[in-house]
Amino acid sequence: MDINMFHIPLTHYKCSWWEQKKQRLLRHIDTLDMVQGDEQVLSDYRGDNNYINDISDILHDELSWFAHDYNCDPRIVRAWYERALPYMYHPTHNHGHGGYSAVLYIEYNSKYHRPTNFIAPYDHFITGEQLTYEPEVEEGDLILFPSFLHHYTHPHTSEQRRTVLSFNLTVNMDNIPLSWTDNKPSHMG
């Protein structure tokens, strides 16, 4: 008998009232300064990030579903938009410990775009090869995953832009990674 010792959840929701939510999100993006940083995509990651309450309001239904499914009180701690133009990509990274991270596909066409790819925290037990997973997503899909999980995007090969909203959320306000906040640890003696 085989027993699966480990399980890594990926929660996948189709957003309710998607067209209305999409218009609100796109109007919101139009007010932001998007710059290309270390992540090789256009992003407002280093910006003020003062729209968490708006995002929580827009995604109220989906956050309620997550709260029900996991019997928790999820809170968005940090959020940012990313936009990929030709040849842009997001290299492999993770978001630390302490909660979940999410990707909402705002402008996405599976004919031209590829979703976020995930790397297992262990290799194939026989071949030693890296295990990856690429979920099937559509525009308006929201995926949530443990923030420690390494992930990336492939280089964007389409002239059609790809836009996502990413965010970190905690299910325990007493266990928020400092990197998710403006509070940085002091290295003074």
Number of C-alpha atoms within 10 A of each C-alpha: 2 4 5 5 5 6 6 10 10 13 14 19 17 15 20 15 12 15 13 10 17 18 12 14 18 13 11 14 19 9 8 14 12 19 16 15 12 10 16 18 26 21 24 20 20 11 12 9 14 11 13 16 12 13 19 16 11 20 18 14 14 17 20 15 13 18 15 12 10 11 11 14 15 21 19 18 19 20 22 23 23 24 22 25 18 14 13 21 19 19 16 15 15 16 19 19 16 21 23 25 25 22 22 25 24 25 18 21 16 11 7 13 20 20 20 18 15 20 18 14 12 10 13 11 9 6 7 9 10 12 13 15 11 13 14 11 20 18 20 21 18 22 20 21 19 21 21 16 19 18 20 17 19 16 18 20 16 15 11 15 17 24 22 23 20 19 23 25 25 23 18 13 14 8 11 18 17 12 13 18 10 8 9 10 8 6 5 4 3
